[in-house]
Amino acid sequence: MKSLFDKISFECSKNVTKSYSTSFSAAVKMLAPSIRQDIYNIYGFVRLADEIVDTFHDYNKETLFEMFEKDLDSALRNKISLNPVLNSFQYTVSKYNIPNEMIDAFMKSMKLDLHKSEYHTYEEYNEYIYGSADVVGLMCLKVFVNGDEHKFQELKHSAMRLGSAFQKVNFLRDLKADYEDLNRTYFPNTDLSRLDEHSKQIIIKEIEADFEVGFQGILKLPLEAKFGVYTAYVYYKKLLSKLKETPSMEIKNTRIRVPDYEKFGLLARCYVNYRLNLL
């Protein structure tokens, strides 16, 4: 029965989320059960595409990505895929009428990672972030508002800014791996081989501005989504705080993390704030 295959597909996307990101998985658990699975389905899709371009070094990435792109197109057209992750993703796309334009923008940014190593202008940089992060936030927002187009339009800008903030934090945190292992530099007009405190602070101020706008949107989210998104926001804000306090030379040579015990403390504070209606 198709329903059994769908159930298996959903479990696969959930397991992808839990295996690849314990922090994001913890935030998803704070969402209402009614929308939790659909966020797993979106994350499973974006993670699989990201892994193709970032980690499958012993294989022909271009060929794998072309196969993935064809399978995605087939899944969206036929509303089924033998790839469990794509099968669960197409289910959520259909359920919430996620536009093809969002999916196409995401795939375009992922494809850039196959051959583009530097972003020289802010136009290039912003276009990449729109596809790799902003539209992912918009896909999730489609789930959060559950068909309320007025609410979607109201929160669209803040969702994009929050997605941008998360992505830029990832860029700064993964500076060493991106630069040394993948030969990529995302921040324009910044020599990462000689990243200094001044350049780092400019990047951080840009991220803080994104967070400020993103937080205003969190306050207006439906109750089903608010606590989970707020949890992710607090985690990334903590990560940014650590990056801000870390000397630029150290950021270039290591990957900054939030220890598990701190994550638990952040989660507890998030819950208290939420229960006391401080959001």
N, C-alpha and C positions, 0 to 999 in steps of 0.2 A: 504493500500500500504506500501511496505517496506520503501519507501523513507520518508513517514510520521513518521514511527517508528524511523528511523535513525535521523530525525530532532529532535524528542522528546528526543532521547538518547543523542544527542549532547548538547541539552539544559540542560540535567541532569548533564553531566560532567562539563559544564560551571558553573552551580549553585553550584556543590560540591566545585569547585575551589574558587569561590567567597565567599562561606560560611565558608570554613575552613582556608583560608589564604588571607586576604586582601592585604598583601604585595606582595605575588606572583601573585595574580590576577592583581594588578596594573602593574606589570612588563609584564605580558602576553599581556595586552592592548597596550603595546608599540611595540609589534611585528606586522609585516605586517598582514593584514586581511587574506591573502592567507594561512598562517600557524598557525594562532592563535587558531583555533578550534582543530587542532591536538595536540597542547600542552595542551589544556584543557582535551582532551581525555586521554592523558598519565597521567596527574596529577590526574584526577578522579580515575583512576585505582590504582595508587600507594597510594593515600590517603585512599581509601576504604580498601585495604589490611592492611595499617598501623593502621587504626581505629580498625579493628578486634583484633589485637594483643595488642593494647595499651589502649583501652577505654571500650570495652564491658565486663566489669568485672562481671556483673550479669548473664552472659551466659557462656556456655561451649565454650571457645575460640577455642580449638582444633577441635571440631566438626564443628564450623562455618568456620574455615580456610580450613578444608577438603572439605566442601561443595563449598567454594569459588574456591578452586583449581580445583575441578572437573568441575565447571561451566566455569572457564577460559579455561581449556583444550577443552571443548566442543565448546566454542565460537571461539577459534582459528582454530579448525578443520572444523567446519561447517559454519564459517563466519556469525554467527548470535548468539545472546543470548537474552533471555527474561529479563536479567538483563541489564538495559539501559547503565550503566557505562561500563560493559564488552562488550556490543554491540558496543559502540563508540570506545573502545580501540581496539577491533579486526579490526575495519575499518582502523584505523591508522597503526596498525601493518602490515596489508595486503598492504595498499597503499604505504608504504615506505620500505617494506621488512625488518622489524625489526627482527633480528635473535632470534630464540627460546632460544639460549644460554643466551642472556641478560635477558629475562623474567624469565628463570629458576634461574639465579643467584639472581635476586631480590627476588623471592619467597623463595629461600633458606635462605636468610638473615632475611626475615620476620618471617619465621618459627622458626628461632633461638630465636626470642624474646618471643616465647611461653614458653621456658624452660631455656634458658641460661641467667644468671644474671651477669657474670663477664667474662672479657677478659684478660687473664693472659699474653699472648704473643702478640707481634706485628704482627705475622703471622695471628693469629685469628682476631685481630683488623682490619687489612688491608683487610682480606677476607670479613668481615662483611661490611665494608665501601664500598668495591667494589660492593657488591650486593645491598646494601641499598641506595647508592648514585651515585657511578661512572656510573653504567649501566643506571641509569635514565638520567644522562647527555648524555650518548651515544645514548639513544633512542631519546632524543630531538635533538641531533646533526644529526641523520638520517633525521629528518624532515627539519632541517635548510639547509642541503646541497642538499636535494631533488634529491638523486640518484647519486650525484657526488662522486664516491668511492675514487678518488684521494684526493679530499678535505676532505673527512671523515677521511682518514688515516692520513692526515697532521694535523688535529685538534683533533684527538682522545685523545692523551695524555693530552693536555691542558684541554679538556672537562672533563676528569676524575679527574684531579687535582682541577678543579673548583667545581665539584660535591663533592669531598672530603672536600674542604674548607667549603662549605655550611653546610655539615653534621656535621663537627667538631664544627662549630659555634653553631649549634643547640644543640649538646651534652653539650657544656659549658653553654649555655643559660638555658637549661632545666635540669641542674644538680640536682636541688632540687627535681623536680618532678620524674625524673628517679630514683634517689637514694631512696627517701622516699616513693613514691607512687608505683613504679614499681620494686623496689629492684634491679635496674640495675646499673652497672658501666661499661662504655665502654673503658675509657682510661686505658691502661695496666700499671702496676707498679706504680699506683697512688692511694693512700688511700684517697678517697673522703671525708671520715669522718674527715680527718685532712688536707684538701687541704691548702697548704701554697702558698705564693707569688712565690717562686722559681718554684714549680711544675706548677703553673698557667702560668708563663712566658714561660716555656718549651713548653707547649701546644700551646700557642699563637704564638710562633716563628714557630712552625710546620705549623700552619694555614696560617701565613703570607707567608711562602714559597710556599704553595699551591696556594694562591691567586696570587702571582707573576707570576707563570707559567700559571695559568688560564687566567690572563689578556692578556698575549701575544696571546692567542688563540682568545679572544674576538676581538682583532684588525683585525683578518683575517676572521672573520665570514662574510657571505653574508649580504648585506644591510638589507634584510628582517628580519634578526634576531639580528643584532648587537645592536641596541638601547635597545631592550627589555632585552637582556642578560646583557648588561652594566648596566641597571637600577637595576637589581637584584644584580649584583656585588657591586654596590655602596651602596645599602641598607645593604648588609651583611658586607661590610667593616666598615660601620658606627656602626653596632651592635658589631663587633669585637673591635672597638675602645672604645666603652662604657664598654665592658667586661674587656678590658685591664686597664681601669682607675678605675674599681670597685674593692675594696679590696676582697680578696679571701673569707673571712668570709661572706661578703655580698652576693657574688655569690651563696654560699651554702644555703642561707636563703631566697632568693627572685628570681624572674624571670626578667631579664633585658629586657627592651623594648625600641624601638625607638618611641617617641610620634608622633601622626599624623601630627602635625605642622612641625616637623623635616622631616618627610617623604615627605611632599609637597615641602619643601625647597630642599631636595635632588633631587627630580624629576625635579624641575626647573633647577637646575645646570646641571643635566644629559642632559636635552634637549638643553641647551645653548652649552655645550661641543660638542654635536652631530651635531648641526646645524652649528657650527663654524669649523667643520671638525677637531676637536681636538682629535678624536679617530683614 
